[in-house]
Amino acid sequence: MPVAVVIASTLQYALAVLFLVLPALVHTHGERAQRAAEAVVTRQGLPAGVLARHGVKFAESVVELLFPLAICAALATLASLGLAGSGVGRILSWIAAALLMTAGAFVTGSQVFAARYVEAAFKKSEEPGVRELDGRAVVRAAQEAFPAILRPLIVLRFVLTAAGSAAVIVLLATPAASAYFH
């Protein structure tokens, strides 16, 4: 088995694990983070509901867990198909990696730069007082309510989603990988 295929599959498995672990952490600690963020908003003189009205949310429901878990399952399946030498798995890996590299990197990037997105949402608001809210303080309070490992894992998922997906495409296109899949 070519090293390129092993590395590509390892990258897919690693990303799959992150799509499992991160939503679990957010699900188990998200309500506490949401309350911490809302407390910052109320200390700044506005109702906690401002966050919901502006799409700022740190908690996830069980239903919201389904999408990242589906991504996790798909990536693990694709990695396994790659290791098994499946040509269909290789093609589907290219498609999945391209999608992750574009749309996935955008979504995970918004999580890496959450403070900027929250500030931007507040600045666009027509609601009185919302433009003056300290978005960084809101995000900081939420981050402090999560386990310390969450932030590095979010950054790692962003890197693997963007650069790791690009690497998977390249690795599965190498001559050694092509010979393995034929």
N, CA and C of each residue as an Amber inpcrd file, in Angstrom:
protein
   546
   0.8520000  -1.1750000   0.0000000   0.0000000   0.0000000   0.0000000
   0.9000000   1.2410000   0.0000000   0.6370000   2.1550000  -0.9200000
   1.4660000   3.3610000  -1.0140000   1.3310000   4.2590000   0.2200000
   2.4260000   4.8900000   0.5730000   2.4530000   5.8060000   1.7080000
   1.4600000   6.9480000   1.4900000   1.3240000   7.4050000   0.2580000
   0.4010000   8.5060000  -0.0440000  -1.0340000   8.1440000   0.3330000
  -1.4230000   6.9200000   0.0910000  -2.7790000   6.4720000   0.4300000
  -2.9410000   6.3900000   1.9490000  -1.9310000   5.8810000   2.6130000
  -1.9810000   5.7810000   4.0810000  -2.0810000   7.1760000   4.7040000
  -1.2930000   8.1120000   4.2100000  -1.3320000   9.4770000   4.7500000
  -2.6850000  10.1230000   4.4640000  -3.1910000   9.9600000   3.2460000
  -4.4940000  10.5350000   2.8920000  -5.5860000   9.9660000   3.8000000
  -5.5750000   8.6730000   4.0000000  -6.5780000   8.0410000   4.8640000
  -6.4190000   8.4920000   6.3100000  -5.1990000   8.6350000   6.7570000
  -4.9490000   9.1120000   8.1240000  -5.4920000  10.5240000   8.3030000
  -5.2910000  11.3800000   7.3170000  -5.8450000  12.7400000   7.3780000
  -7.3750000  12.7020000   7.4350000  -7.9750000  11.8110000   6.6590000
  -9.4370000  11.6920000   6.6700000  -9.9320000  11.1700000   8.0190000
  -9.2420000  10.1720000   8.5670000  -9.6290000   9.6610000   9.8920000
  -9.4760000  10.7370000  10.9570000  -8.3940000  11.4860000  10.9110000
  -8.1640000  12.5450000  11.9030000  -9.2670000  13.5980000  11.8320000
  -9.6350000  13.9810000  10.6270000 -10.7030000  14.9660000  10.4730000
 -12.0400000  14.3820000  10.9320000 -12.2650000  13.1040000  10.6530000
 -13.4910000  12.4420000  11.1160000 -13.5840000  12.4970000  12.6360000
 -12.4790000  12.2330000  13.3110000 -12.4700000  12.2760000  14.7770000
 -12.8250000  13.6740000  15.2680000 -12.2950000  14.6880000  14.6180000
 -12.5950000  16.0660000  15.0230000 -14.0680000  16.4050000  14.7910000
 -14.6630000  15.8600000  13.7340000 -16.0840000  16.0870000  13.4840000
 -16.9570000  15.2920000  14.4490000 -16.3530000  14.4180000  15.2260000
 -17.0540000  13.7020000  16.2770000 -16.8510000  14.3860000  17.6300000
 -15.6010000  14.6950000  17.9500000 -15.2470000  15.2300000  19.2650000
 -15.7610000  16.6550000  19.4700000 -15.5510000  17.5240000  18.5040000
 -15.9450000  18.9300000  18.6770000 -17.4500000  19.1000000  18.9060000
 -18.2980000  18.4910000  18.0960000 -19.7360000  18.6420000  18.3720000
 -20.1280000  18.0600000  19.7340000 -19.4680000  16.9940000  20.1420000
 -19.7690000  16.4190000  21.4600000 -19.4100000  17.4110000  22.5690000
 -18.2600000  18.0550000  22.4440000 -17.8690000  19.0650000  23.4410000
 -18.8340000  20.2470000  23.4460000 -19.2170000  20.6870000  22.2640000
 -20.1420000  21.8190000  22.1730000 -21.5060000  21.4230000  22.7390000
 -21.9320000  20.2230000  22.4580000 -23.2290000  19.7720000  22.9640000
 -23.2280000  19.6770000  24.4900000 -22.1550000  19.1590000  25.0600000
 -22.1120000  18.9700000  26.5090000 -21.8390000  20.2560000  27.2870000
 -21.1710000  21.2250000  26.6750000 -20.8040000  22.4560000  27.3820000
 -21.4580000  23.7130000  26.7950000 -22.1810000  23.5650000  25.7060000
 -22.7220000  24.7120000  24.9890000 -23.7210000  25.5420000  25.7650000
 -24.5820000  24.8970000  26.5340000 -25.5770000  25.6570000  27.3010000
 -24.8920000  26.5720000  28.3200000 -23.8600000  26.0530000  28.9630000
 -23.1150000  26.8720000  29.9260000 -22.4390000  28.0480000  29.2120000
 -21.8780000  27.7700000  28.0340000 -21.2370000  28.8350000  27.2530000
 -22.2610000  29.8720000  26.8100000 -23.4400000  29.4060000  26.4170000
 -24.5000000  30.3260000  25.9980000 -24.9030000  31.2380000  27.1580000
 -25.0700000  30.6610000  28.3440000 -25.4320000  31.4650000  29.5210000
 -24.3370000  32.4810000  29.8530000 -23.0860000  32.0770000  29.7160000
 -21.9730000  33.0040000  29.9910000 -21.9870000  34.1680000  29.0060000
 -22.2370000  33.8630000  27.7340000 -22.2940000  34.9190000  26.7160000
 -23.4830000  35.8390000  26.9680000 -24.6210000  35.2540000  27.3240000
 -25.8080000  36.0590000  27.6030000 -25.5990000  36.9490000  28.8270000
 -24.8410000  36.4540000  29.8030000 -24.5460000  37.2630000  30.9910000
 -23.7440000  38.5090000  30.6170000 -22.8380000  38.3670000  29.6770000
 -22.0540000  39.5190000  29.2140000 -22.9780000  40.5310000  28.5470000
 -23.9070000  40.0370000  27.7410000 -24.8470000  40.9360000  27.0580000
 -25.7080000  41.6780000  28.0720000 -26.2100000  40.9680000  29.0720000
 -27.0620000  41.6390000  30.0620000 -26.2640000  42.6260000  30.9080000
 -24.9900000  42.3080000  31.1890000 -24.1410000  43.2620000  31.9180000
 -23.9140000  44.5340000  31.0950000 -24.0030000  44.3930000  29.7700000
 -23.8370000  45.5600000  28.9080000 -25.1660000  46.2750000  28.6750000
 -26.2110000  45.8390000  29.3950000 -27.4770000  46.5550000  29.3940000
 -28.5030000  46.1350000  28.3680000 -28.3140000  45.0030000  27.7300000
 -29.2870000  44.5440000  26.7400000 -29.8440000  43.1830000  27.1580000
 -30.9960000  42.8170000  26.6180000 -31.5670000  41.5100000  26.9660000
 -30.7700000  40.3680000  26.3220000 -30.7340000  39.2290000  26.9940000
 -29.9790000  38.0710000  26.5070000 -30.4550000  37.6090000  25.1280000
 -31.7340000  37.8470000  24.8210000 -32.2960000  37.4340000  23.5340000
 -31.6570000  38.0840000  22.3220000 -30.8580000  39.1120000  22.5570000
 -30.1510000  39.7880000  21.4600000 -29.2890000  38.7800000  20.6960000
 -28.6600000  37.8780000  21.4180000 -27.7820000  36.8970000  20.7630000
 -28.5750000  36.0440000  19.7770000 -29.6880000  35.5060000  20.2190000
 -30.5060000  34.6560000  19.3430000 -30.9980000  35.4300000  18.1300000
 -31.4110000  36.6760000  18.3450000 -31.9100000  37.4840000  17.2190000
 -30.8260000  37.7830000  16.1920000 -29.5840000  37.6940000  16.5970000
 -28.4800000  37.9760000  15.6780000 -27.7190000  36.7170000  15.2750000
 -28.3190000  35.5690000  15.5480000 -27.7390000  34.3000000  15.1200000
 -26.4730000  33.9000000  15.8670000 -26.2820000  34.4390000  17.0550000
 -25.0950000  34.1100000  17.8470000 -25.4880000  33.0190000  18.8320000
 -24.9170000  31.8370000  18.6100000 -25.3330000  30.6780000  19.3800000
 -24.1170000  29.8150000  19.6890000 -23.9930000  29.3920000  20.9220000
 -22.8570000  28.5730000  21.3360000 -23.2680000  27.1580000  21.7170000
 -24.5580000  26.8980000  21.7830000 -25.0650000  25.5730000  22.1410000
 -25.5780000  24.8770000  20.8820000 -25.5620000  23.5470000  20.9170000
 -26.0960000  22.7590000  19.8030000 -27.1000000  21.7550000  20.3430000
 -28.1680000  21.5690000  19.5950000 -29.1620000  20.5630000  19.9620000
 -28.7120000  19.2050000  19.4230000 -29.4150000  18.1780000  19.8340000
 -29.1160000  16.8290000  19.3470000 -29.2910000  16.7740000  17.8310000
 -30.3090000  17.4220000  17.3220000 -30.5500000  17.4300000  15.8750000
 -29.3890000  18.0910000  15.1370000 -28.8520000  19.1730000  15.7090000
 -27.7310000  19.8700000  15.0800000 -26.4500000  19.0380000  15.0940000
 -26.4030000  18.0410000  15.9430000 -25.2460000  17.1440000  15.9740000
 -25.2200000  16.1930000  14.7800000 -26.3660000  15.9770000  14.1670000
 -26.4600000  14.9770000  13.1020000 -25.5720000  15.3010000  11.8990000
 -25.4950000  16.5650000  11.5160000 -24.7060000  16.9220000  10.3320000
 -23.2120000  16.6400000  10.5300000 -22.5860000  17.1350000  11.6070000
 -21.1700000  16.7990000  11.7820000 -20.9370000  15.2990000  11.9940000
 -21.8830000  14.6190000  12.6070000 -21.7260000  13.1680000  12.7770000
 -21.8110000  12.4520000  11.4280000 -22.6480000  12.9590000  10.5370000
 -22.7200000  12.3980000   9.1860000 -21.4060000  12.6330000   8.4390000
 -20.8200000  13.8120000   8.6210000 -19.5220000  14.0970000   8.0040000
 -18.4700000  13.1460000   8.5690000 -18.5000000  12.9440000   9.8730000
 -17.5730000  12.0120000  10.5240000 -17.6900000  10.6220000   9.9060000
 -18.9170000  10.1190000   9.8020000 -19.1410000   8.7810000   9.2450000
 -18.6860000   8.7040000   7.7830000 -18.9860000   9.7410000   7.0110000
 -18.5870000   9.7530000   5.6040000 -17.0610000   9.7400000   5.4650000
 -16.3790000  10.5600000   6.2520000 -14.9130000  10.6160000   6.1750000
 -14.2840000   9.2900000   6.5920000 -14.7960000   8.6840000   7.6480000
 -14.2620000   7.3920000   8.0950000 -14.4950000   6.3200000   7.0360000
 -15.6520000   6.3600000   6.4060000 -15.9540000   5.3970000   5.3350000
 -15.0250000   5.6050000   4.1500000 -14.8320000   6.8610000   3.7480000
 -13.9530000   7.1590000   2.6170000 -12.5090000   6.7470000   2.9150000
 -12.0550000   7.0020000   4.1270000 -10.7000000   6.6040000   4.5090000
 -10.5440000   5.0790000   4.4280000 -11.5480000   4.3750000   4.9020000
 -11.5160000   2.9150000   4.8650000 -11.5490000   2.3970000   3.4300000
 -12.3790000   3.0150000   2.6040000 -12.4270000   2.6250000   1.1860000
 -11.0850000   2.8770000   0.5040000 -10.4520000   3.9790000   0.8460000
  -9.1370000   4.2770000   0.2780000  -8.1160000   3.2220000   0.6640000
  -8.1010000   2.8670000   1.9290000  -7.1500000   1.8370000   2.3730000
  -7.4400000   0.4830000   1.7200000  -8.7130000   0.2370000   1.4070000
  -9.0940000  -1.0200000   0.7610000  -8.8060000  -1.0120000  -0.7390000
  -8.3970000   0.1190000  -1.2790000  -8.0710000   0.2020000  -2.6990000
  -9.2620000   0.4240000  -3.6090000 -10.3480000   0.9270000  -3.0680000
 -11.5540000   1.1570000  -3.8540000 -11.4050000   2.3990000  -4.7360000
 -11.5450000   2.1970000  -6.0380000 -11.4970000   3.3220000  -6.9730000
 -12.6520000   4.2890000  -6.7600000 -13.8200000   3.7630000  -6.4360000
 -14.9750000   4.6090000  -6.1520000 -14.6970000   5.4460000  -4.9010000
 -14.0730000   4.8350000  -3.9060000 -13.7110000   5.5570000  -2.6910000
 -12.7520000   6.6980000  -2.9820000 -11.8250000   6.4450000  -3.8950000
 -10.8660000   7.4860000  -4.2870000 -11.5840000   8.6720000  -4.9240000
 -12.4800000   8.3930000  -5.8520000 -13.2270000   9.4590000  -6.5350000
 -14.1060000  10.2160000  -5.5460000 -14.8050000   9.4740000  -4.6840000
 -15.6440000  10.1280000  -3.6820000 -14.8070000  10.9330000  -2.6880000
 -13.6010000  10.4730000  -2.3980000 -12.6950000  11.2250000  -1.5230000
 -12.3010000  12.5430000  -2.1610000 -12.0410000  12.5230000  -3.4750000
 -11.7150000  13.7700000  -4.1640000 -12.8820000  14.7510000  -4.0670000
 -14.0930000  14.2430000  -4.2970000 -15.2790000  15.1040000  -4.2550000
 -15.4700000  15.6630000  -2.8440000 -15.4070000  14.7810000  -1.8590000
 -15.5970000  15.2130000  -0.4650000 -14.5110000  16.2120000  -0.0530000
 -13.2780000  15.9360000  -0.4370000 -12.1700000  16.8360000  -0.0770000
 -12.3550000  18.2070000  -0.7200000 -12.8150000  18.2300000  -1.9630000
 -13.0550000  19.5130000  -2.6400000 -14.1710000  20.2950000  -1.9420000
 -15.2300000  19.5920000  -1.5670000 -16.3260000  20.2540000  -0.8500000
 -15.8630000  20.7740000   0.5060000 -15.1090000  19.9510000   1.2290000
 -14.6060000  20.3690000   2.5350000 -13.6510000  21.5450000   2.4120000
 -12.8210000  21.4980000   1.3890000 -11.8330000  22.5570000   1.1900000
 -12.5060000  23.9070000   0.9430000 -13.6520000  23.9040000   0.3330000
 -14.3340000  25.1640000   0.0150000 -15.3760000  25.4880000   1.0850000
 -16.4890000  24.8100000   1.0470000 -17.5800000  25.1140000   1.9910000
 -17.1790000  24.8030000   3.4280000 -16.5460000  23.6800000   3.6350000
 -16.1460000  23.2910000   4.9880000 -15.1550000  24.2490000   5.6000000
 -14.2120000  24.7010000   4.8190000 -13.2230000  25.6440000   5.3270000
 -13.8840000  26.9780000   5.6800000 -14.8830000  27.3660000   4.9240000
 -15.5970000  28.6100000   5.2310000 -16.3170000  28.4890000   6.5740000
 -17.0320000  27.3770000   6.7590000 -17.7910000  27.1750000   8.0040000
 -16.8460000  27.0380000   9.1960000 -15.8230000  26.2100000   9.0740000
 -14.9050000  26.0420000  10.2040000 -14.0860000  27.3130000  10.4280000
 -13.8250000  28.0400000   9.3730000 -13.1270000  29.3220000   9.5040000
 -13.9420000  30.3210000  10.3040000 -15.2590000  30.2940000  10.1210000
 -16.1040000  31.2060000  10.8980000 -16.0370000  30.8730000  12.3810000
 -15.7580000  29.6180000  12.7090000 -15.6070000  29.2360000  14.1140000
 -14.2400000  29.6720000  14.6520000 -13.2280000  29.6200000  13.8100000
 -11.8970000  30.0700000  14.2290000 -11.9230000  31.5720000  14.5080000
 -12.6140000  32.2970000  13.6700000 -12.6760000  33.7540000  13.7890000
 -14.0270000  34.2140000  14.3250000 -14.5450000  33.5160000  15.3140000
 -15.8860000  33.7740000  15.8490000 -16.0530000  35.2050000  16.3460000
 -15.0510000  35.7340000  17.0150000 -15.1780000  37.1020000  17.5600000
 -15.4190000  38.1060000  16.4410000 -14.7180000  37.9440000  15.3390000
 -14.9100000  38.8710000  14.2120000 -16.3120000  38.7690000  13.6320000
 -16.8150000  37.5260000  13.5280000 -18.1500000  37.3270000  12.9700000
 -19.2190000  37.9030000  13.8880000 -19.0430000  37.7140000  15.1970000
 -20.0080000  38.2530000  16.1580000 -19.9730000  39.7800000  16.1270000
 -18.7950000  40.3500000  16.1130000 -18.6940000  41.8170000  16.0320000
 -19.3470000  42.3460000  14.7650000 -19.1130000  41.6710000  13.6530000
 -19.7110000  42.1000000  12.3860000 -21.2330000  42.0200000  12.4420000
 -21.7530000  40.9610000  13.0440000 -23.2080000  40.8220000  13.1700000
 -23.7770000  41.9500000  14.0120000 -23.0920000  42.3000000  15.0890000
 -23.5580000  43.3930000  15.9420000 -23.4840000  44.7290000  15.2200000
 -22.4250000  44.9610000  14.4600000 -22.2480000  46.2440000  13.7520000
 -23.3330000  46.4690000  12.6980000 -23.8510000  45.3810000  12.1290000
 -24.8850000  45.4860000  11.0860000 -26.2880000  45.6650000  11.6640000
 -26.4190000  45.5140000  12.9540000 -27.7310000  45.5070000  13.5930000
 -28.4240000  46.8610000  13.5130000 -29.7310000  46.7960000  13.3870000
 -30.5690000  47.9950000  13.4290000 -31.1140000  48.2140000  14.8430000
 -30.9090000  47.2230000  15.7260000 -31.4230000  47.3140000  17.0910000
 -30.6300000  48.3350000  17.8950000 -31.3170000  49.1670000  18.6580000
 -30.6190000  50.1450000  19.4910000 -29.7020000  49.4590000  20.5130000
 -28.4890000  49.9430000  20.6020000 -27.5350000  49.4400000  21.5760000
 -26.7150000  48.2500000  21.1360000 -27.1720000  47.5190000  20.1570000
 -26.4670000  46.3000000  19.7460000 -25.1320000  46.6340000  19.0870000
 -25.0970000  47.6900000  18.3260000 -23.8430000  48.0680000  17.6580000
 -22.7170000  48.3410000  18.6560000 -23.0850000  48.7400000  19.8640000
 -22.0810000  49.0580000  20.8760000 -21.6690000  47.8480000  21.7150000
 -22.3320000  46.7230000  21.5170000 -21.9780000  45.5290000  22.2920000
 -20.5330000  45.1110000  22.0120000 -19.8580000  44.6290000  23.0250000
 -18.4910000  44.1400000  22.8950000 -18.5490000  42.6700000  22.4770000
 -18.4930000  42.4410000  21.1830000 -18.5780000  41.0800000  20.6350000
 -17.4460000  40.1930000  21.1000000 -16.2670000  40.7510000  21.2260000
 -15.1210000  39.9520000  21.6970000 -15.3400000  39.4630000  23.1260000
 -15.9130000  40.3060000  23.9630000 -16.1890000  39.9090000  25.3460000
 -17.2400000  38.7960000  25.3890000 -18.2160000  38.8680000  24.5060000
 -19.2450000  37.8290000  24.4220000 -18.6100000  36.4930000  24.0590000
 -17.7890000  36.5000000  23.0240000 -17.1370000  35.2630000  22.5760000
 -16.1500000  34.7720000  23.6310000 -15.4070000  35.6680000  24.2260000
 -14.4350000  35.2830000  25.2620000 -15.1330000  34.5780000  26.4280000
 -16.2750000  35.1200000  26.8590000 -17.0270000  34.5040000  27.9620000
 -17.4850000  33.0980000  27.5890000 -17.9530000  32.9390000  26.3670000
 -18.3850000  31.6120000  25.9150000 -17.1950000  30.6580000  25.8520000
 -16.0680000  31.1240000  25.3080000 -14.8840000  30.2700000  25.2060000
 -14.4010000  29.8100000  26.5740000 -14.4910000  30.6900000  27.5530000
 -14.0380000  30.3380000  28.8990000 -14.9380000  29.2900000  29.5500000
 -16.1670000  29.1700000  29.0790000 -17.0900000  28.1700000  29.6200000
 -16.8660000  26.7870000  29.0010000 -16.1680000  26.7470000  27.8980000
 -15.8440000  25.4690000  27.2550000 -14.5300000  24.9310000  27.8170000
 -14.2700000  23.6300000  27.6510000 -12.9580000  23.0970000  28.0480000
 -11.8480000  23.7990000  27.2550000 -10.6920000  23.9640000  27.8690000
  -9.5740000  24.6770000  27.2380000  -9.1340000  24.0320000  25.9270000
  -9.3440000  22.7580000  25.7690000  -8.9060000  22.0440000  24.5610000
  -9.7580000  22.4040000  23.3360000 -10.9240000  22.9760000  23.5530000
 -11.8350000  23.2450000  22.4300000 -11.2070000  24.1470000  21.3760000
 -10.6340000  25.2500000  21.7820000 -10.0720000  26.2190000  20.8190000
  -8.9760000  25.5890000  19.9530000  -7.9780000  24.9020000  20.5350000
  -6.9710000  24.2700000  19.6690000  -7.5740000  23.2300000  18.7210000
  -8.5940000  22.5150000  19.1830000  -9.2380000  21.5230000  18.3100000
  -9.9870000  22.1990000  17.1620000 -10.5930000  23.3440000  17.4300000
 -11.2810000  24.0950000  16.3660000 -10.2690000  24.5410000  15.3080000
  -9.1400000  25.0460000  15.7590000  -8.0940000  25.4860000  14.8190000
  -7.5670000  24.2900000  14.0280000  -7.3310000  23.1760000  14.7130000
  -6.8490000  21.9740000  14.0260000  -7.8570000  21.4850000  12.9930000
  -9.1480000  21.5090000  13.3410000 -10.1640000  21.0850000  12.3700000
 -10.1660000  22.0130000  11.1590000 -10.0090000  23.3150000  11.3790000
  -9.9440000  24.2550000  10.2620000  -8.7580000  23.9270000   9.3610000
  -7.6050000  23.6850000   9.9590000  -6.3970000  23.3690000   9.1770000
  -6.5900000  22.0660000   8.3980000  -7.1180000  21.0520000   9.0630000
  -7.3330000  19.7740000   8.3670000  -8.4280000  19.8830000   7.3120000
  -9.4400000  20.7020000   7.5800000 -10.5120000  20.8710000   6.5960000
  -9.9840000  21.5580000   5.3410000  -9.1630000  22.5700000   5.5090000
  -8.6440000  23.3170000   4.3570000  -7.4030000  22.6450000   3.7830000
  -6.2980000  22.6940000   4.5030000  -5.0300000  22.1640000   3.9860000
  -5.0240000  20.6390000   3.9270000  -5.6200000  19.9980000   4.9240000
  -5.6610000  18.5340000   4.9210000  -6.4530000  17.9940000   3.7490000
  -7.5620000  18.6470000   3.4270000  -8.3620000  18.2220000   2.2750000
  -7.6080000  18.4200000   0.9680000  -6.8820000  19.5220000   0.8750000
  -6.0530000  19.7370000  -0.3220000  -4.9840000  18.6580000  -0.4150000
  -4.3940000  18.3070000   0.7120000  -3.3770000  17.2560000   0.7210000
  -3.9640000  15.9170000   0.2990000  -5.1820000  15.6120000   0.7380000
  -5.8340000  14.3560000   0.3460000  -5.9880000  14.2970000  -1.1750000
  -6.4300000  15.3920000  -1.7630000  -6.5870000  15.4370000  -3.2250000
  -5.2580000  15.1520000  -3.9130000  -4.2150000  15.8320000  -3.4760000
  -2.8900000  15.6620000  -4.0870000  -2.3580000  14.2430000  -3.8580000
  -2.4570000  13.7740000  -2.6320000  -1.9230000  12.4460000  -2.3080000
  -2.6130000  11.3380000  -3.1030000  -3.9260000  11.4550000  -3.2700000
  -4.6530000  10.4240000  -4.0120000  -4.4580000  10.5380000  -5.5220000
  -3.8090000  11.6110000  -5.9550000  -3.5190000  11.7970000  -7.3820000
  -2.0920000  11.3840000  -7.7460000  -1.3130000  10.9730000  -6.7590000
   0.0770000  10.5920000  -7.0450000   0.1180000   9.3380000  -7.9120000
   1.1990000   9.1580000  -8.6550000   1.3190000   7.9490000  -9.4780000
   1.2110000   6.6570000  -8.6530000   1.7890000   6.6510000  -7.4650000
   1.7190000   5.4400000  -6.6320000   0.2750000   5.1400000  -6.2390000
  -0.4840000   6.1840000  -5.8880000  -1.8940000   5.9860000  -5.5250000
  -2.6820000   5.5300000  -6.7580000  -2.3910000   6.1130000  -7.9040000
  -3.0990000   5.7130000  -9.1370000  -2.8620000   4.2480000  -9.4340000
  -1.6420000   3.7840000  -9.2740000  -1.3380000   2.3680000  -9.5170000
  -2.0700000   1.4810000  -8.5140000  -2.1830000   1.9250000  -7.2810000
  -2.8470000   1.1510000  -6.2350000  -4.3430000   1.0100000  -6.5060000
  -4.9570000   2.0490000  -7.0270000  -6.4070000   2.0230000  -7.2590000
  -6.7980000   1.3700000  -8.5840000  -5.8360000   0.9740000  -9.3740000
  -6.1800000   0.3240000 -10.6480000  -6.0630000  -1.1520000 -10.5610000
